Amino acid sequence: VEELIASWGIWAVAGSIVLMVLHSFVPFPAELVAIANGMLFGPVWGTLITWTGAMLGAWLAFGLARWLGRPFVLQMVAPRHRDAIDRWALRQGGGALFLSRFVPVISFNLINYAAGLTAISWWTFTWATGLGILPLTFLMVLMGDRLWSGELGPWLWLLAAALAGWLAWWVLAWRRWRTP
């Protein structure tokens, strides 16, 4: 992936952003692009490039779901259920969206599309997604930057992040199971 992006020369940054946007519509591991961006552009620029592409893709997916899917949901879901979901999304959606970005078993793209079907605002979607994806984006880019250095720090941080995400998912599942 690094060689592919580097082969685009002066278009490497634009190409990397396009790959991240494309990830919202074609399933492939975007982490490989983030790692390659770290190898090519370093931790700061690699994070900015990766984050920009991910946000553009997230906005497009959210917008498409809002434009094409929301009218369908409004017609298919009973008004009382839809209103309850919308009230919840307006009240709790930002926090839930933000926290969902830290759970590794929940697909980034699925969250984007699902959020577009709710009444969550563009602003809430933007801040929750932008802040929520930043830590893992930086970590993936940092891993790429330090991939061949022999440093264990980034790998330990990744392991800690994966364990924290798994623990959060487990606690939420346990609480849901215990609630009648």
Rosetta constraint file for C-alpha pairs under 8 A:
AtomPair CA 1 CA 5 HARMONIC 6.22 0.50
AtomPair CA 1 CA 32 HARMONIC 6.88 0.50
AtomPair CA 1 CA 33 HARMONIC 6.56 0.50
AtomPair CA 1 CA 36 HARMONIC 6.16 0.50
AtomPair CA 2 CA 6 HARMONIC 6.04 0.50
AtomPair CA 2 CA 33 HARMONIC 7.60 0.50
AtomPair CA 2 CA 36 HARMONIC 4.61 0.50
AtomPair CA 2 CA 37 HARMONIC 7.21 0.50
AtomPair CA 2 CA 39 HARMONIC 7.13 0.50
AtomPair CA 2 CA 40 HARMONIC 6.91 0.50
AtomPair CA 3 CA 7 HARMONIC 5.95 0.50
AtomPair CA 4 CA 8 HARMONIC 7.04 0.50
AtomPair CA 5 CA 9 HARMONIC 7.82 0.50
AtomPair CA 5 CA 12 HARMONIC 5.30 0.50
AtomPair CA 5 CA 13 HARMONIC 8.00 0.50
AtomPair CA 5 CA 15 HARMONIC 6.70 0.50
AtomPair CA 5 CA 16 HARMONIC 6.44 0.50
AtomPair CA 5 CA 36 HARMONIC 7.90 0.50
AtomPair CA 6 CA 12 HARMONIC 5.86 0.50
AtomPair CA 6 CA 40 HARMONIC 7.31 0.50
AtomPair CA 7 CA 12 HARMONIC 7.34 0.50
AtomPair CA 8 CA 12 HARMONIC 4.87 0.50
AtomPair CA 8 CA 15 HARMONIC 7.24 0.50
AtomPair CA 11 CA 15 HARMONIC 5.90 0.50
AtomPair CA 12 CA 16 HARMONIC 6.00 0.50
AtomPair CA 13 CA 17 HARMONIC 6.31 0.50
AtomPair CA 13 CA 49 HARMONIC 6.83 0.50
AtomPair CA 14 CA 18 HARMONIC 6.17 0.50
AtomPair CA 15 CA 19 HARMONIC 6.19 0.50
AtomPair CA 16 CA 20 HARMONIC 6.38 0.50
AtomPair CA 16 CA 33 HARMONIC 7.11 0.50
AtomPair CA 16 CA 37 HARMONIC 7.54 0.50
AtomPair CA 16 CA 49 HARMONIC 7.29 0.50
AtomPair CA 16 CA 50 HARMONIC 7.35 0.50
AtomPair CA 16 CA 53 HARMONIC 7.42 0.50
AtomPair CA 17 CA 21 HARMONIC 6.29 0.50
AtomPair CA 17 CA 49 HARMONIC 6.27 0.50
AtomPair CA 17 CA 50 HARMONIC 6.49 0.50
AtomPair CA 17 CA 52 HARMONIC 6.78 0.50
AtomPair CA 17 CA 53 HARMONIC 4.20 0.50
AtomPair CA 17 CA 54 HARMONIC 7.62 0.50
AtomPair CA 18 CA 22 HARMONIC 5.95 0.50
AtomPair CA 18 CA 53 HARMONIC 6.48 0.50
AtomPair CA 19 CA 23 HARMONIC 6.21 0.50
AtomPair CA 19 CA 33 HARMONIC 7.48 0.50
AtomPair CA 19 CA 53 HARMONIC 7.45 0.50
AtomPair CA 20 CA 24 HARMONIC 7.26 0.50
AtomPair CA 20 CA 30 HARMONIC 6.50 0.50
AtomPair CA 20 CA 33 HARMONIC 7.30 0.50
AtomPair CA 20 CA 50 HARMONIC 6.80 0.50
AtomPair CA 20 CA 53 HARMONIC 4.74 0.50
AtomPair CA 20 CA 54 HARMONIC 5.30 0.50
AtomPair CA 20 CA 57 HARMONIC 6.66 0.50
AtomPair CA 21 CA 25 HARMONIC 7.65 0.50
AtomPair CA 21 CA 53 HARMONIC 5.33 0.50
AtomPair CA 21 CA 54 HARMONIC 5.97 0.50
AtomPair CA 21 CA 55 HARMONIC 7.90 0.50
AtomPair CA 21 CA 56 HARMONIC 6.02 0.50
AtomPair CA 21 CA 57 HARMONIC 3.99 0.50
AtomPair CA 21 CA 58 HARMONIC 7.62 0.50
AtomPair CA 22 CA 26 HARMONIC 5.96 0.50
AtomPair CA 22 CA 57 HARMONIC 6.91 0.50
AtomPair CA 23 CA 27 HARMONIC 5.78 0.50
AtomPair CA 23 CA 28 HARMONIC 6.25 0.50
AtomPair CA 23 CA 29 HARMONIC 7.76 0.50
AtomPair CA 23 CA 30 HARMONIC 6.38 0.50
AtomPair CA 23 CA 57 HARMONIC 7.23 0.50
AtomPair CA 24 CA 54 HARMONIC 7.98 0.50
AtomPair CA 24 CA 57 HARMONIC 5.33 0.50
AtomPair CA 24 CA 58 HARMONIC 6.67 0.50
AtomPair CA 24 CA 61 HARMONIC 6.51 0.50
AtomPair CA 24 CA 109 HARMONIC 5.67 0.50
AtomPair CA 25 CA 61 HARMONIC 7.76 0.50
AtomPair CA 29 CA 33 HARMONIC 7.67 0.50
AtomPair CA 30 CA 34 HARMONIC 6.42 0.50
AtomPair CA 31 CA 35 HARMONIC 6.09 0.50
AtomPair CA 31 CA 140 HARMONIC 6.46 0.50
AtomPair CA 32 CA 36 HARMONIC 6.09 0.50
AtomPair CA 33 CA 37 HARMONIC 6.03 0.50
AtomPair CA 33 CA 50 HARMONIC 7.62 0.50
AtomPair CA 34 CA 38 HARMONIC 6.33 0.50
AtomPair CA 34 CA 46 HARMONIC 7.18 0.50
AtomPair CA 34 CA 47 HARMONIC 7.57 0.50
AtomPair CA 34 CA 50 HARMONIC 5.80 0.50
AtomPair CA 34 CA 137 HARMONIC 6.91 0.50
AtomPair CA 34 CA 140 HARMONIC 5.74 0.50
AtomPair CA 34 CA 141 HARMONIC 5.11 0.50
AtomPair CA 34 CA 144 HARMONIC 7.31 0.50
AtomPair CA 35 CA 39 HARMONIC 6.37 0.50
AtomPair CA 35 CA 140 HARMONIC 5.44 0.50
AtomPair CA 35 CA 141 HARMONIC 4.82 0.50
AtomPair CA 35 CA 142 HARMONIC 7.38 0.50
AtomPair CA 35 CA 143 HARMONIC 6.24 0.50
AtomPair CA 35 CA 144 HARMONIC 3.98 0.50
AtomPair CA 35 CA 145 HARMONIC 7.24 0.50
AtomPair CA 36 CA 40 HARMONIC 6.13 0.50
AtomPair CA 36 CA 141 HARMONIC 7.41 0.50
AtomPair CA 36 CA 144 HARMONIC 5.89 0.50
AtomPair CA 37 CA 41 HARMONIC 5.53 0.50
AtomPair CA 37 CA 42 HARMONIC 7.05 0.50
AtomPair CA 37 CA 46 HARMONIC 4.73 0.50
AtomPair CA 37 CA 47 HARMONIC 7.57 0.50
AtomPair CA 37 CA 49 HARMONIC 7.53 0.50
AtomPair CA 37 CA 50 HARMONIC 7.00 0.50
AtomPair CA 37 CA 141 HARMONIC 6.22 0.50
AtomPair CA 37 CA 144 HARMONIC 7.02 0.50
AtomPair CA 37 CA 145 HARMONIC 7.97 0.50
AtomPair CA 38 CA 42 HARMONIC 4.65 0.50
AtomPair CA 38 CA 43 HARMONIC 5.40 0.50
AtomPair CA 38 CA 45 HARMONIC 7.96 0.50
AtomPair CA 38 CA 46 HARMONIC 4.90 0.50
AtomPair CA 38 CA 47 HARMONIC 7.30 0.50
AtomPair CA 38 CA 140 HARMONIC 7.59 0.50
AtomPair CA 38 CA 141 HARMONIC 4.19 0.50
AtomPair CA 38 CA 142 HARMONIC 5.85 0.50
AtomPair CA 38 CA 143 HARMONIC 7.03 0.50
AtomPair CA 38 CA 144 HARMONIC 4.42 0.50
AtomPair CA 38 CA 145 HARMONIC 4.36 0.50
AtomPair CA 38 CA 146 HARMONIC 7.98 0.50
AtomPair CA 39 CA 141 HARMONIC 7.57 0.50
AtomPair CA 39 CA 144 HARMONIC 4.82 0.50
AtomPair CA 39 CA 145 HARMONIC 4.49 0.50
AtomPair CA 39 CA 146 HARMONIC 7.57 0.50
AtomPair CA 39 CA 147 HARMONIC 7.63 0.50
AtomPair CA 40 CA 46 HARMONIC 7.39 0.50
AtomPair CA 40 CA 145 HARMONIC 7.61 0.50
AtomPair CA 41 CA 45 HARMONIC 5.56 0.50
AtomPair CA 41 CA 46 HARMONIC 4.92 0.50
AtomPair CA 42 CA 46 HARMONIC 5.36 0.50
AtomPair CA 42 CA 141 HARMONIC 7.48 0.50
AtomPair CA 42 CA 142 HARMONIC 7.49 0.50
AtomPair CA 42 CA 145 HARMONIC 5.49 0.50
AtomPair CA 43 CA 47 HARMONIC 5.85 0.50
AtomPair CA 43 CA 138 HARMONIC 7.06 0.50
AtomPair CA 43 CA 141 HARMONIC 5.71 0.50
AtomPair CA 43 CA 142 HARMONIC 5.19 0.50
AtomPair CA 43 CA 145 HARMONIC 6.12 0.50
AtomPair CA 44 CA 48 HARMONIC 6.35 0.50
AtomPair CA 45 CA 49 HARMONIC 6.03 0.50
AtomPair CA 46 CA 50 HARMONIC 6.00 0.50
AtomPair CA 46 CA 141 HARMONIC 6.00 0.50
AtomPair CA 47 CA 51 HARMONIC 5.79 0.50
AtomPair CA 47 CA 137 HARMONIC 6.28 0.50
AtomPair CA 47 CA 138 HARMONIC 5.35 0.50
AtomPair CA 47 CA 141 HARMONIC 5.90 0.50
AtomPair CA 48 CA 52 HARMONIC 5.94 0.50
AtomPair CA 49 CA 53 HARMONIC 6.30 0.50
AtomPair CA 50 CA 54 HARMONIC 6.12 0.50
AtomPair CA 50 CA 137 HARMONIC 7.02 0.50
AtomPair CA 51 CA 55 HARMONIC 6.01 0.50
AtomPair CA 51 CA 130 HARMONIC 7.84 0.50
AtomPair CA 51 CA 133 HARMONIC 7.69 0.50
AtomPair CA 51 CA 134 HARMONIC 6.92 0.50
AtomPair CA 51 CA 137 HARMONIC 6.58 0.50
AtomPair CA 52 CA 56 HARMONIC 6.17 0.50
AtomPair CA 53 CA 57 HARMONIC 6.17 0.50
AtomPair CA 54 CA 58 HARMONIC 6.03 0.50
AtomPair CA 55 CA 59 HARMONIC 6.04 0.50
AtomPair CA 55 CA 129 HARMONIC 7.61 0.50
AtomPair CA 55 CA 130 HARMONIC 6.76 0.50
AtomPair CA 56 CA 60 HARMONIC 6.22 0.50
AtomPair CA 57 CA 61 HARMONIC 6.16 0.50
AtomPair CA 58 CA 62 HARMONIC 5.97 0.50
AtomPair CA 58 CA 109 HARMONIC 7.11 0.50
AtomPair CA 58 CA 112 HARMONIC 5.71 0.50
AtomPair CA 59 CA 63 HARMONIC 5.87 0.50
AtomPair CA 59 CA 112 HARMONIC 7.69 0.50
AtomPair CA 59 CA 126 HARMONIC 7.78 0.50
AtomPair CA 60 CA 64 HARMONIC 6.04 0.50
AtomPair CA 61 CA 65 HARMONIC 6.15 0.50
AtomPair CA 61 CA 109 HARMONIC 7.44 0.50
AtomPair CA 61 CA 112 HARMONIC 5.87 0.50
AtomPair CA 61 CA 113 HARMONIC 5.65 0.50
AtomPair CA 61 CA 116 HARMONIC 7.66 0.50
AtomPair CA 62 CA 66 HARMONIC 6.06 0.50
AtomPair CA 62 CA 112 HARMONIC 5.10 0.50
AtomPair CA 62 CA 113 HARMONIC 5.23 0.50
AtomPair CA 62 CA 114 HARMONIC 7.76 0.50
AtomPair CA 62 CA 115 HARMONIC 6.53 0.50
AtomPair CA 62 CA 116 HARMONIC 4.50 0.50
AtomPair CA 63 CA 67 HARMONIC 5.94 0.50
AtomPair CA 63 CA 116 HARMONIC 6.40 0.50
AtomPair CA 64 CA 68 HARMONIC 5.76 0.50
AtomPair CA 64 CA 69 HARMONIC 7.33 0.50
AtomPair CA 64 CA 113 HARMONIC 7.75 0.50
AtomPair CA 64 CA 116 HARMONIC 7.46 0.50
AtomPair CA 65 CA 69 HARMONIC 4.70 0.50
AtomPair CA 65 CA 70 HARMONIC 6.44 0.50
AtomPair CA 65 CA 113 HARMONIC 5.35 0.50
AtomPair CA 65 CA 114 HARMONIC 7.40 0.50
AtomPair CA 65 CA 115 HARMONIC 7.97 0.50
AtomPair CA 65 CA 116 HARMONIC 4.77 0.50
AtomPair CA 65 CA 117 HARMONIC 5.84 0.50
AtomPair CA 66 CA 70 HARMONIC 4.99 0.50
AtomPair CA 66 CA 71 HARMONIC 7.87 0.50
AtomPair CA 66 CA 116 HARMONIC 4.44 0.50
AtomPair CA 66 CA 117 HARMONIC 5.51 0.50
AtomPair CA 66 CA 118 HARMONIC 7.79 0.50
AtomPair CA 67 CA 71 HARMONIC 7.32 0.50
AtomPair CA 68 CA 72 HARMONIC 7.23 0.50
AtomPair CA 69 CA 73 HARMONIC 6.28 0.50
AtomPair CA 69 CA 116 HARMONIC 7.62 0.50
AtomPair CA 69 CA 117 HARMONIC 5.99 0.50
AtomPair CA 70 CA 74 HARMONIC 6.14 0.50
AtomPair CA 70 CA 116 HARMONIC 7.08 0.50
AtomPair CA 70 CA 117 HARMONIC 4.79 0.50
AtomPair CA 70 CA 118 HARMONIC 7.16 0.50
AtomPair CA 71 CA 75 HARMONIC 6.38 0.50
AtomPair CA 72 CA 76 HARMONIC 6.11 0.50
AtomPair CA 73 CA 77 HARMONIC 5.72 0.50
AtomPair CA 73 CA 82 HARMONIC 7.99 0.50
AtomPair CA 73 CA 117 HARMONIC 7.02 0.50
AtomPair CA 74 CA 78 HARMONIC 7.90 0.50
AtomPair CA 74 CA 79 HARMONIC 7.60 0.50
AtomPair CA 74 CA 82 HARMONIC 7.15 0.50
AtomPair CA 77 CA 81 HARMONIC 6.61 0.50
AtomPair CA 77 CA 82 HARMONIC 5.89 0.50
AtomPair CA 78 CA 82 HARMONIC 6.09 0.50
AtomPair CA 79 CA 83 HARMONIC 5.81 0.50
AtomPair CA 80 CA 84 HARMONIC 6.13 0.50
AtomPair CA 81 CA 85 HARMONIC 6.22 0.50
AtomPair CA 82 CA 86 HARMONIC 6.09 0.50
AtomPair CA 83 CA 87 HARMONIC 6.04 0.50
AtomPair CA 84 CA 88 HARMONIC 6.20 0.50
AtomPair CA 85 CA 89 HARMONIC 6.06 0.50
AtomPair CA 85 CA 118 HARMONIC 7.33 0.50
AtomPair CA 86 CA 90 HARMONIC 6.09 0.50
AtomPair CA 86 CA 118 HARMONIC 6.03 0.50
AtomPair CA 86 CA 119 HARMONIC 5.18 0.50
AtomPair CA 86 CA 120 HARMONIC 7.47 0.50
AtomPair CA 87 CA 91 HARMONIC 6.09 0.50
AtomPair CA 88 CA 92 HARMONIC 5.55 0.50
AtomPair CA 88 CA 93 HARMONIC 6.59 0.50
AtomPair CA 89 CA 93 HARMONIC 4.03 0.50
AtomPair CA 89 CA 94 HARMONIC 7.49 0.50
AtomPair CA 89 CA 118 HARMONIC 6.59 0.50
AtomPair CA 89 CA 119 HARMONIC 6.23 0.50
AtomPair CA 89 CA 120 HARMONIC 5.56 0.50
AtomPair CA 90 CA 94 HARMONIC 7.67 0.50
AtomPair CA 90 CA 119 HARMONIC 6.56 0.50
AtomPair CA 90 CA 120 HARMONIC 5.59 0.50
AtomPair CA 90 CA 121 HARMONIC 7.74 0.50
AtomPair CA 92 CA 96 HARMONIC 6.15 0.50
AtomPair CA 93 CA 97 HARMONIC 5.77 0.50
AtomPair CA 93 CA 120 HARMONIC 6.37 0.50
AtomPair CA 93 CA 124 HARMONIC 7.94 0.50
AtomPair CA 94 CA 98 HARMONIC 6.03 0.50
AtomPair CA 94 CA 120 HARMONIC 7.58 0.50
AtomPair CA 94 CA 124 HARMONIC 5.57 0.50
AtomPair CA 94 CA 125 HARMONIC 6.82 0.50
AtomPair CA 94 CA 128 HARMONIC 5.85 0.50
AtomPair CA 95 CA 99 HARMONIC 6.10 0.50
AtomPair CA 95 CA 128 HARMONIC 7.21 0.50
AtomPair CA 96 CA 100 HARMONIC 5.97 0.50
AtomPair CA 97 CA 101 HARMONIC 6.61 0.50
AtomPair CA 97 CA 111 HARMONIC 7.68 0.50
AtomPair CA 97 CA 115 HARMONIC 7.94 0.50
AtomPair CA 97 CA 125 HARMONIC 7.46 0.50
AtomPair CA 97 CA 128 HARMONIC 6.03 0.50
AtomPair CA 97 CA 129 HARMONIC 7.09 0.50
AtomPair CA 98 CA 102 HARMONIC 7.53 0.50
AtomPair CA 98 CA 128 HARMONIC 4.50 0.50
AtomPair CA 98 CA 129 HARMONIC 6.15 0.50
AtomPair CA 98 CA 131 HARMONIC 7.35 0.50
AtomPair CA 98 CA 132 HARMONIC 5.09 0.50
AtomPair CA 99 CA 103 HARMONIC 7.18 0.50
AtomPair CA 99 CA 132 HARMONIC 7.00 0.50
AtomPair CA 100 CA 106 HARMONIC 7.00 0.50
AtomPair CA 100 CA 111 HARMONIC 7.87 0.50
AtomPair CA 101 CA 106 HARMONIC 7.69 0.50
AtomPair CA 101 CA 108 HARMONIC 7.01 0.50
AtomPair CA 101 CA 129 HARMONIC 7.06 0.50
AtomPair CA 101 CA 132 HARMONIC 5.20 0.50
AtomPair CA 101 CA 133 HARMONIC 6.00 0.50
AtomPair CA 102 CA 132 HARMONIC 6.74 0.50
AtomPair CA 102 CA 133 HARMONIC 7.53 0.50
AtomPair CA 102 CA 136 HARMONIC 7.95 0.50
AtomPair CA 102 CA 165 HARMONIC 5.75 0.50
AtomPair CA 103 CA 165 HARMONIC 4.57 0.50
AtomPair CA 103 CA 166 HARMONIC 6.73 0.50
AtomPair CA 103 CA 168 HARMONIC 7.05 0.50
AtomPair CA 103 CA 169 HARMONIC 6.37 0.50
AtomPair CA 104 CA 162 HARMONIC 6.88 0.50
AtomPair CA 104 CA 165 HARMONIC 5.94 0.50
AtomPair CA 104 CA 166 HARMONIC 7.21 0.50
AtomPair CA 105 CA 166 HARMONIC 7.92 0.50
AtomPair CA 106 CA 110 HARMONIC 7.46 0.50
AtomPair CA 106 CA 111 HARMONIC 7.42 0.50
AtomPair CA 107 CA 111 HARMONIC 6.34 0.50
AtomPair CA 108 CA 112 HARMONIC 6.55 0.50
AtomPair CA 109 CA 113 HARMONIC 6.35 0.50
AtomPair CA 110 CA 114 HARMONIC 5.97 0.50
AtomPair CA 111 CA 115 HARMONIC 5.90 0.50
AtomPair CA 112 CA 116 HARMONIC 6.43 0.50
AtomPair CA 113 CA 117 HARMONIC 6.79 0.50
AtomPair CA 114 CA 118 HARMONIC 7.00 0.50
AtomPair CA 115 CA 119 HARMONIC 7.89 0.50
AtomPair CA 115 CA 120 HARMONIC 6.69 0.50
AtomPair CA 115 CA 125 HARMONIC 7.51 0.50
AtomPair CA 116 CA 120 HARMONIC 7.42 0.50
AtomPair CA 120 CA 124 HARMONIC 6.56 0.50
AtomPair CA 120 CA 125 HARMONIC 6.73 0.50
AtomPair CA 121 CA 125 HARMONIC 6.15 0.50
AtomPair CA 122 CA 126 HARMONIC 6.01 0.50
AtomPair CA 123 CA 127 HARMONIC 6.26 0.50
AtomPair CA 124 CA 128 HARMONIC 5.94 0.50
AtomPair CA 125 CA 129 HARMONIC 5.84 0.50
AtomPair CA 126 CA 130 HARMONIC 5.72 0.50
AtomPair CA 127 CA 131 HARMONIC 5.90 0.50
AtomPair CA 127 CA 132 HARMONIC 7.97 0.50
AtomPair CA 128 CA 132 HARMONIC 5.62 0.50
AtomPair CA 129 CA 133 HARMONIC 5.93 0.50
AtomPair CA 130 CA 134 HARMONIC 6.32 0.50
AtomPair CA 131 CA 135 HARMONIC 7.74 0.50
AtomPair CA 133 CA 137 HARMONIC 5.96 0.50
AtomPair CA 134 CA 138 HARMONIC 6.01 0.50
AtomPair CA 135 CA 139 HARMONIC 6.14 0.50
AtomPair CA 136 CA 140 HARMONIC 6.06 0.50
AtomPair CA 136 CA 161 HARMONIC 7.98 0.50
AtomPair CA 137 CA 141 HARMONIC 6.22 0.50
AtomPair CA 138 CA 142 HARMONIC 5.92 0.50
AtomPair CA 139 CA 143 HARMONIC 6.10 0.50
AtomPair CA 139 CA 154 HARMONIC 6.82 0.50
AtomPair CA 139 CA 157 HARMONIC 7.53 0.50
AtomPair CA 139 CA 158 HARMONIC 6.87 0.50
AtomPair CA 140 CA 144 HARMONIC 6.42 0.50
AtomPair CA 141 CA 145 HARMONIC 6.22 0.50
AtomPair CA 142 CA 146 HARMONIC 6.15 0.50
AtomPair CA 142 CA 154 HARMONIC 6.74 0.50
AtomPair CA 143 CA 147 HARMONIC 5.38 0.50
AtomPair CA 143 CA 154 HARMONIC 5.57 0.50
AtomPair CA 143 CA 155 HARMONIC 7.06 0.50
AtomPair CA 146 CA 150 HARMONIC 7.40 0.50
AtomPair CA 146 CA 151 HARMONIC 6.77 0.50
AtomPair CA 146 CA 154 HARMONIC 7.63 0.50
AtomPair CA 147 CA 151 HARMONIC 7.82 0.50
AtomPair CA 152 CA 156 HARMONIC 6.12 0.50
AtomPair CA 153 CA 157 HARMONIC 6.21 0.50
AtomPair CA 154 CA 158 HARMONIC 6.14 0.50
AtomPair CA 155 CA 159 HARMONIC 6.16 0.50
AtomPair CA 156 CA 160 HARMONIC 6.10 0.50
AtomPair CA 157 CA 161 HARMONIC 6.04 0.50
AtomPair CA 158 CA 162 HARMONIC 6.11 0.50
AtomPair CA 159 CA 163 HARMONIC 6.13 0.50
AtomPair CA 160 CA 164 HARMONIC 6.03 0.50
AtomPair CA 161 CA 165 HARMONIC 6.07 0.50
AtomPair CA 162 CA 166 HARMONIC 6.09 0.50
AtomPair CA 163 CA 167 HARMONIC 5.98 0.50
AtomPair CA 164 CA 168 HARMONIC 6.10 0.50
AtomPair CA 165 CA 169 HARMONIC 6.17 0.50
AtomPair CA 166 CA 170 HARMONIC 6.06 0.50
AtomPair CA 167 CA 171 HARMONIC 6.09 0.50
AtomPair CA 168 CA 172 HARMONIC 6.18 0.50
AtomPair CA 169 CA 173 HARMONIC 6.11 0.50
AtomPair CA 170 CA 174 HARMONIC 6.00 0.50
AtomPair CA 171 CA 175 HARMONIC 6.06 0.50
AtomPair CA 172 CA 176 HARMONIC 6.12 0.50
AtomPair CA 173 CA 177 HARMONIC 6.13 0.50
AtomPair CA 174 CA 178 HARMONIC 6.22 0.50
AtomPair CA 175 CA 179 HARMONIC 6.18 0.50
